[in-house]
Amino acid sequence: MANHETGSSGSSIHPGGHAPASLLRVLGVGSIIGIVVGTMIGSGIFIVPATVAAEVQSPLIMLAVWIAGGLLSVFGALSLAELASAYAETGGLYVYLREAYGPLAGFLFGWTLFLVIDSGSIAALSVAFSTKYLPHFFPMAPVVQKAAAILFILVLMVVNILGVKRGALFQNVLTTLKFAALAGIIVVVFLFARGDWGNFTAPAATGSGGDLVGTFGLALVAALWAYKGFEACTFNSGETRNPSRTLPVGIILGCGLVTLLYLLANVAYLYAVPAGVMAKSDRIAADAMNAAVGPLGASIVAFIILFSILGAANGHVMTGPRVYYAMAKDGLFFRKMASVHPKFRTPHVSILVVGSWSIFLSLSGTFEQLLRYAVFGYWIFMGLAVSAVIVMRKKRPDLVRPYRAVGYPLTPGLFVLAALFVTINALIGTFWNSFAGLAIIALGIPAYVYWNRKRSRGK
């Protein structure tokens, strides 16, 4: 399929003789790393380790879970990097799915991302910011908390409408702060916590092999959700300088950095807090810091999480609207969402629409349930996107691939198996949530038929 992007290298001309505003290729390797790291590190690493510990009990197996999750994420990053190097269009996964499986697959991904995954994540992060962590410093009435959640989203909308360079700068600053802060937690815990290296060997793994495999799998599902987000940078392909090099380098380095940081954080947690205690904690980072610096530790962690949540949310606002922009340019979404601001050169309508929908979800409280539905759909599309590397090798052997996935076909194959495992696990463990997730995806089929017919009539 022809390249649909009209970026800075060229623009189509309207009948009136005026070239429409287009997106600008201004993002470098640092900005892509900022998107990857900033979107991946939300609140998961501060909470999920307790879930993993509760599942596997053994500290060494717990660390093995995080290593496995990190390796699988890197495998996914290696695979998507090949597609990112071959397709310089805005839209990322939407484009890969469209090219590998046809426009319906791409549309259903974008539909689910808009309706649930992206908007639900923004809503959840805004509510967590305003109701769980900000009140730690400023007591707030419920109505003020709702207002803070709305303001949280509005600020991110404005920042990202004013230019992708502004959004990227904001993202880079927040990513640097929270990366340094999480690294600081690790150092402080090792220096001052008076921990015990014996925590790494007790309790030992117990149970039959089958039990260990089952609990390891459940823990891996939780860890993989904490690693989620490295794919988002591909949505900004059309705004990336030299994307065939910049995207592979950025996505692989970013994912590798997060994997290393997550592993070190879990080692620090285990050093300060035994696995059995960790399993019962709902704020393990705060408990580890409490062991190091006393009650002040909880406030420090809450402050860091505020930056972490803000950066993760900005990552979603900065990336997701590019998918809806790409869909609209293909004639498969609201036409207005393909608009680019004439001064700021951003898909401002797309940002406004997804921001407004996120605000509605945050006020209605439905985002929590929607996110449970989203888990199932997310892993279906991630598995399909990574397997698109294999599909496109066969379908388009002539396609120019400046970067080819290291370890092919093992690396994409292992990631696809992991995505399949998570999907099956969700289907068995949370059948009705998974069924609802499928229903949301299926609702996109009549929507696709509508827009596809409208597009056909317009030709």
C-alpha positions as CSV (number, residue, x, y, z in Angstrom):
1,M,0.0,0.0,0.0
2,A,1.3,3.5,-0.8
3,N,2.6,5.7,2.0
4,H,-0.2,7.8,3.3
5,E,2.0,10.2,5.2
6,T,2.4,13.7,3.8
7,G,5.1,14.8,6.4
8,S,7.6,17.4,5.9
9,S,9.0,15.8,2.8
10,G,5.9,16.6,0.8
11,S,2.3,17.5,0.9
12,S,-0.7,16.8,-1.2
13,I,-2.4,19.9,-2.7
14,H,-6.0,20.9,-2.1
15,P,-8.1,21.8,-5.1
16,G,-7.9,25.5,-4.0
17,G,-4.1,25.4,-4.5
18,H,-3.2,25.4,-0.8
19,A,-1.1,22.6,0.8
20,P,-2.8,21.4,4.0
21,A,-0.8,21.6,7.2
22,S,1.2,18.4,7.9
23,L,3.0,16.8,10.8
24,L,6.6,17.7,11.3
25,R,9.5,15.2,11.6
26,V,11.2,16.6,14.7
27,L,11.6,13.7,17.2
28,G,15.1,12.3,17.7
29,V,16.4,9.2,19.5
30,G,16.2,11.0,22.9
31,S,12.5,11.8,22.5
32,I,11.7,8.2,21.4
33,I,13.5,6.8,24.4
34,G,11.6,9.4,26.5
35,I,8.2,8.1,25.1
36,V,9.2,4.4,25.7
37,V,10.5,4.8,29.2
38,G,8.0,7.4,30.3
39,T,5.0,5.4,29.0
40,M,6.2,2.1,30.4
41,I,7.0,3.4,33.9
42,G,3.7,4.3,35.5
43,S,2.7,3.1,38.9
44,G,3.2,-0.6,38.1
45,I,6.7,-1.0,39.4
46,F,5.6,0.5,42.7
47,I,2.7,-1.9,43.1
48,V,3.0,-5.0,40.9
49,P,6.0,-6.6,42.7
50,A,3.8,-7.4,45.6
51,T,1.4,-9.2,43.2
52,V,4.2,-11.2,41.8
53,A,5.6,-12.1,45.2
54,A,2.1,-13.3,46.3
55,E,1.9,-15.6,43.3
56,V,5.3,-17.3,43.4
57,Q,6.4,-16.8,47.1
58,S,10.0,-17.7,46.3
59,P,12.2,-14.6,45.9
60,L,14.5,-16.2,43.3
61,I,11.5,-17.2,41.2
62,M,10.1,-13.7,41.7
63,L,13.2,-12.3,40.1
64,A,13.0,-14.9,37.3
65,V,9.5,-13.6,36.5
66,W,10.8,-10.0,36.1
67,I,13.7,-11.2,34.0
68,A,11.4,-13.3,31.8
69,G,9.0,-10.3,31.4
70,G,11.8,-8.0,30.5
71,L,13.3,-10.4,28.0
72,L,9.9,-10.9,26.3
73,S,9.3,-7.2,26.2
74,V,12.8,-6.7,24.6
75,F,11.9,-9.5,22.1
76,G,8.7,-7.6,21.2
77,A,10.7,-4.4,20.9
78,L,13.2,-6.1,18.6
79,S,10.4,-7.3,16.4
80,L,8.4,-4.0,16.2
81,A,11.6,-2.2,15.5
82,E,11.8,-4.1,12.1
83,L,8.4,-2.9,11.1
84,A,9.1,0.6,12.4
85,S,12.2,0.8,10.2
86,A,10.2,-0.3,7.1
87,Y,7.1,1.9,7.6
88,A,7.7,5.6,8.3
89,E,4.0,6.4,8.5
90,T,2.2,7.9,11.5
91,G,0.1,5.2,13.2
92,G,2.6,2.5,14.1
93,L,0.8,-0.7,15.0
94,Y,-2.3,0.5,13.1
95,V,-0.2,0.6,9.9
96,Y,1.5,-2.8,10.6
97,L,-1.8,-4.5,11.2
98,R,-3.3,-2.9,8.1
99,E,-0.4,-3.9,5.9
100,A,-0.2,-7.5,7.3
101,Y,-3.8,-8.5,7.7
102,G,-5.9,-5.8,5.9
103,P,-7.7,-2.6,6.9
104,L,-10.2,-4.3,9.1
105,A,-7.5,-5.5,11.5
106,G,-5.9,-2.1,11.7
107,F,-9.3,-0.4,12.2
108,L,-10.3,-2.8,15.1
109,F,-7.0,-2.0,16.8
110,G,-7.5,1.7,16.5
111,W,-11.2,1.4,17.5
112,T,-10.3,-0.5,20.7
113,L,-7.4,1.8,21.5
114,F,-9.6,4.8,21.3
115,L,-12.7,3.4,23.0
116,V,-11.0,1.6,25.9
117,I,-7.2,1.1,26.0
118,D,-5.8,4.6,25.5
119,S,-8.7,6.7,26.9
120,G,-9.2,4.2,29.8
121,S,-5.5,4.5,30.7
122,I,-5.5,8.3,30.6
123,A,-8.7,8.3,32.8
124,A,-7.2,5.8,35.3
125,L,-4.0,7.7,35.6
126,S,-5.8,11.0,36.1
127,V,-8.0,9.6,38.9
128,A,-5.0,7.8,40.6
129,F,-3.1,11.2,40.5
130,S,-6.0,13.2,42.0
131,T,-7.5,10.7,44.5
132,K,-4.7,8.4,45.6
133,Y,-1.4,10.4,45.6
134,L,-2.1,14.1,45.5
135,P,-4.3,14.0,48.7
136,H,-1.2,12.6,50.5
137,F,0.1,16.2,50.4
138,F,-3.1,18.2,50.0
139,P,-6.4,17.0,51.7
140,M,-9.1,17.4,49.1
141,A,-12.9,17.1,49.0
142,P,-14.3,14.6,46.4
143,V,-15.5,17.4,44.2
144,V,-12.0,19.0,44.2
145,Q,-10.5,15.6,43.4
146,K,-12.7,15.3,40.3
147,A,-11.8,18.8,39.3
148,A,-8.1,17.9,39.7
149,A,-8.6,14.9,37.5
150,I,-10.2,17.0,34.8
151,L,-7.4,19.7,35.0
152,F,-4.8,16.9,34.8
153,I,-6.1,15.8,31.4
154,L,-6.7,19.4,30.2
155,V,-3.1,20.4,30.9
156,L,-1.8,17.4,29.0
157,M,-4.1,18.2,26.1
158,V,-3.0,21.8,25.9
159,V,0.7,20.9,26.1
160,N,0.5,18.4,23.3
161,I,-1.7,20.6,21.1
162,L,0.9,23.4,21.3
163,G,3.4,21.3,19.4
164,V,4.9,17.8,19.4
165,K,8.3,19.3,20.4
166,R,6.7,20.8,23.5
167,G,5.0,17.5,24.3
168,A,8.3,15.6,23.8
169,L,10.2,18.1,26.0
170,F,7.6,17.7,28.7
171,Q,7.9,14.0,28.3
172,N,11.7,14.0,28.4
173,V,11.7,16.1,31.6
174,L,9.2,13.9,33.4
175,T,11.0,10.7,32.2
176,T,14.4,12.0,33.4
177,L,12.9,13.0,36.8
178,K,11.1,9.7,37.4
179,F,14.0,7.5,36.1
180,A,16.4,9.3,38.3
181,A,14.0,9.2,41.2
182,L,13.4,5.4,40.9
183,A,17.2,4.9,40.6
184,G,17.5,7.1,43.7
185,I,15.1,4.8,45.6
186,I,17.3,1.8,44.7
187,V,20.5,3.5,45.8
188,V,18.9,4.8,49.1
189,V,17.5,1.4,49.9
190,F,20.8,-0.4,49.4
191,L,22.7,2.3,51.4
192,F,20.4,2.8,54.4
193,A,17.7,0.0,54.7
194,R,19.8,-2.4,56.8
195,G,18.4,-5.2,54.7
196,D,19.2,-8.8,54.6
197,W,20.7,-10.7,51.6
198,G,19.2,-13.8,53.2
199,N,15.9,-12.6,51.9
200,F,16.9,-13.8,48.5
201,T,17.0,-17.5,49.5
202,A,14.1,-17.8,52.0
203,P,11.5,-19.0,51.5
204,A,12.6,-21.5,48.9
205,A,10.3,-22.6,46.1
206,T,7.7,-25.1,47.2
207,G,5.0,-27.2,45.5
208,S,5.0,-29.5,42.5
209,G,6.4,-28.6,39.1
210,G,2.9,-28.0,37.8
211,D,2.1,-25.6,40.6
212,L,5.3,-23.6,39.9
213,V,4.6,-23.4,36.2
214,G,1.0,-22.2,36.9
215,T,2.0,-19.6,39.5
216,F,4.9,-18.5,37.4
217,G,2.5,-17.9,34.5
218,L,0.1,-15.9,36.6
219,A,2.9,-13.8,38.0
220,L,4.3,-13.3,34.5
221,V,0.9,-11.9,33.4
222,A,1.1,-9.2,36.1
223,A,4.8,-8.4,35.3
224,L,4.1,-8.1,31.6
225,W,1.3,-5.5,32.3
226,A,3.9,-3.4,34.2
227,Y,6.2,-3.6,31.1
228,K,3.4,-2.5,28.8
229,G,3.9,0.7,26.7
230,F,7.0,0.3,24.6
231,E,4.9,0.0,21.4
232,A,3.4,3.5,21.8
233,C,6.4,5.3,20.3
234,T,5.7,3.7,16.9
235,F,2.5,5.8,16.7
236,N,4.7,8.9,16.2
237,S,6.6,7.4,13.2
238,G,5.5,10.3,11.0
239,E,7.0,12.9,13.3
240,T,10.4,11.1,13.8
241,R,13.6,12.2,12.1
242,N,15.2,9.4,10.1
243,P,12.6,6.9,11.5
244,S,14.3,3.8,9.9
245,R,17.2,4.3,12.4
246,T,15.7,6.4,15.2
247,L,12.7,4.2,16.0
248,P,14.7,0.9,16.3
249,V,17.4,2.5,18.4
250,G,14.9,4.3,20.6
251,I,12.5,1.4,21.2
252,I,15.2,-1.1,21.9
253,L,17.3,1.1,24.2
254,G,14.2,2.4,26.0
255,C,12.8,-1.1,26.6
256,G,16.3,-2.4,27.7
257,L,16.7,0.5,30.2
258,V,13.3,-0.2,31.8
259,T,14.0,-3.9,32.1
260,L,17.3,-3.2,33.9
261,L,15.6,-0.6,36.2
262,Y,12.7,-2.9,37.0
263,L,15.1,-5.8,37.9
264,L,17.3,-3.5,40.1
265,A,14.1,-2.2,41.8
266,N,12.9,-5.7,42.7
267,V,16.4,-6.6,44.0
268,A,16.2,-3.5,46.2
269,Y,12.7,-4.3,47.4
270,L,13.8,-7.9,48.3
271,Y,16.9,-6.7,50.1
272,A,14.8,-4.4,52.3
273,V,11.6,-6.5,52.7
274,P,11.3,-10.4,52.8
275,A,9.2,-11.9,50.1
276,G,6.5,-13.0,52.5
277,V,6.0,-9.5,53.8
278,M,6.2,-8.1,50.3
279,A,3.4,-10.3,49.2
280,K,1.0,-8.7,51.7
281,S,2.1,-5.1,50.9
282,D,0.0,-2.8,48.7
283,R,2.8,-0.2,48.6
284,I,6.0,-2.1,48.5
285,A,8.2,0.9,47.3
286,A,7.0,2.9,50.3
287,D,7.7,0.0,52.6
288,A,11.2,-0.3,51.3
289,M,11.8,3.4,51.6
290,N,10.4,3.3,55.1
291,A,13.0,0.7,56.0
292,A,15.7,3.1,54.7
293,V,14.6,6.5,55.9
294,G,11.6,6.1,58.1
295,P,8.1,7.5,57.7
296,L,9.5,10.2,55.3
297,G,9.9,7.3,52.8
298,A,6.1,7.1,52.1
299,S,6.0,10.8,51.2
300,I,9.0,10.6,48.9
301,V,7.5,7.6,47.0
302,A,4.1,9.3,46.7
303,F,5.9,12.4,45.3
304,I,7.8,10.3,42.8
305,I,4.6,8.4,41.7
306,L,3.0,11.8,41.0
307,F,5.7,12.5,38.4
308,S,5.6,8.9,37.2
309,I,1.8,9.0,36.6
310,L,2.0,12.4,34.9
311,G,4.7,11.1,32.5
312,A,2.8,7.9,31.7
313,A,-0.4,9.9,30.9
314,N,1.5,12.4,28.8
315,G,2.9,9.5,26.8
316,H,-0.6,8.3,26.0
317,V,-1.8,11.8,25.0
318,M,1.2,12.3,22.9
319,T,1.0,9.0,21.0
320,G,-2.5,7.6,20.8
321,P,-4.1,10.5,18.9
322,R,-1.7,9.8,16.0
323,V,-3.4,6.5,15.4
324,Y,-6.9,8.1,15.1
325,Y,-5.3,10.7,12.8
326,A,-3.9,7.9,10.6
327,M,-7.3,6.2,10.6
328,A,-9.1,9.4,9.6
329,K,-6.5,10.0,6.8
330,D,-7.4,6.5,5.5
331,G,-11.1,7.5,5.5
332,L,-11.8,5.0,8.3
333,F,-12.7,7.4,11.2
334,F,-14.2,10.9,11.7
335,R,-12.7,12.9,8.9
336,K,-12.1,15.9,11.1
337,M,-9.7,13.9,13.2
338,A,-7.2,14.0,10.3
339,S,-6.9,17.8,10.7
340,V,-3.5,19.2,11.6
341,H,-3.3,22.6,13.4
342,P,-2.0,25.1,10.9
343,K,0.4,26.8,13.4
344,F,1.3,24.0,15.9
345,R,1.3,21.2,13.3
346,T,-0.3,18.7,15.7
347,P,-3.5,16.5,15.2
348,H,-5.3,18.9,17.5
349,V,-8.8,17.6,16.9
350,S,-7.7,14.0,17.6
351,I,-6.1,15.1,20.8
352,L,-9.3,17.1,21.8
353,V,-11.6,14.2,21.1
354,V,-9.6,11.5,23.0
355,G,-9.0,13.9,25.9
356,S,-12.7,14.7,26.1
357,W,-13.6,11.0,26.1
358,S,-11.0,10.4,28.8
359,I,-12.5,13.1,30.9
360,F,-16.0,11.5,30.5
361,L,-14.6,8.1,31.5
362,S,-12.8,9.6,34.6
363,L,-16.0,11.3,35.8
364,S,-18.3,8.3,35.1
365,G,-16.0,5.9,36.9
366,T,-16.4,3.3,34.1
367,F,-12.7,3.3,33.2
368,E,-11.8,0.7,35.8
369,Q,-14.1,-1.9,34.3
370,L,-13.2,-0.9,30.8
371,L,-9.5,-1.4,31.6
372,R,-10.3,-4.9,32.8
373,Y,-11.9,-5.5,29.4
374,A,-9.0,-3.9,27.7
375,V,-6.4,-6.4,28.9
376,F,-7.7,-9.1,26.7
377,G,-7.9,-7.0,23.6
378,Y,-4.5,-5.4,24.1
379,W,-2.7,-8.7,24.1
380,I,-4.6,-10.0,21.0
381,F,-3.4,-6.9,19.0
382,M,0.1,-7.0,20.4
383,G,0.5,-10.7,19.4
384,L,-0.9,-9.9,16.0
385,A,1.4,-6.9,15.6
386,V,4.6,-8.8,16.5
387,S,3.6,-11.8,14.3
388,A,3.2,-9.3,11.5
389,V,7.0,-9.4,11.3
390,I,6.7,-13.0,10.2
391,V,3.7,-12.4,8.0
392,M,5.4,-9.5,6.2
393,R,8.7,-11.4,5.6
394,K,6.6,-13.9,3.6
395,K,4.1,-11.4,2.1
396,R,6.6,-8.7,1.2
397,P,10.1,-10.2,0.9
398,D,11.0,-7.2,-1.3
399,L,10.2,-4.6,1.4
400,V,13.1,-2.5,2.3
401,R,14.0,-3.3,5.9
402,P,16.8,-1.0,7.2
403,Y,16.7,-3.0,10.4
404,R,16.0,-6.7,10.7
405,A,14.9,-8.2,14.0
406,V,17.7,-9.8,15.9
407,G,17.1,-13.5,16.6
408,Y,14.3,-13.8,14.0
409,P,12.2,-16.0,14.0
410,L,12.8,-16.9,17.7
411,T,12.3,-13.5,19.2
412,P,9.0,-12.7,17.6
413,G,7.9,-16.3,18.0
414,L,8.5,-16.3,21.8
415,F,6.7,-12.9,22.2
416,V,3.7,-14.2,20.3
417,L,3.6,-17.3,22.4
418,A,3.7,-15.1,25.5
419,A,0.8,-12.9,24.2
420,L,-1.2,-16.1,23.4
421,F,-0.6,-17.3,26.9
422,V,-1.7,-14.1,28.5
423,T,-4.8,-14.0,26.3
424,I,-5.8,-17.6,27.1
425,N,-5.1,-17.0,30.8
426,A,-7.4,-13.9,30.7
427,L,-10.1,-15.9,28.9
428,I,-10.0,-18.7,31.5
429,G,-9.4,-16.6,34.6
430,T,-11.7,-13.7,33.8
431,F,-14.1,-15.1,31.2
432,W,-16.8,-12.4,31.4
433,N,-14.3,-9.5,31.3
434,S,-12.6,-11.2,28.3
435,F,-16.0,-11.7,26.7
436,A,-16.8,-8.1,27.2
437,G,-13.4,-7.2,25.7
438,L,-14.3,-9.2,22.6
439,A,-17.7,-7.5,22.4
440,I,-16.0,-4.1,22.4
441,I,-13.8,-5.2,19.5
442,A,-16.7,-6.8,17.7
443,L,-18.6,-3.5,17.9
444,G,-16.0,-2.1,15.7
445,I,-17.0,-4.3,12.8
446,P,-20.3,-2.4,11.9
447,A,-18.4,0.8,12.5
448,Y,-15.8,-0.3,10.0
449,V,-18.4,-1.3,7.5
450,Y,-20.0,2.2,7.8
451,W,-16.7,4.1,7.3
452,N,-15.5,1.8,4.6
453,R,-18.7,2.3,2.6
454,K,-18.5,6.0,3.2
455,R,-14.9,6.0,1.9
456,S,-15.9,4.0,-1.1
457,R,-18.6,6.4,-2.0
458,G,-16.2,9.3,-1.7
459,K,-13.9,7.9,-4.3
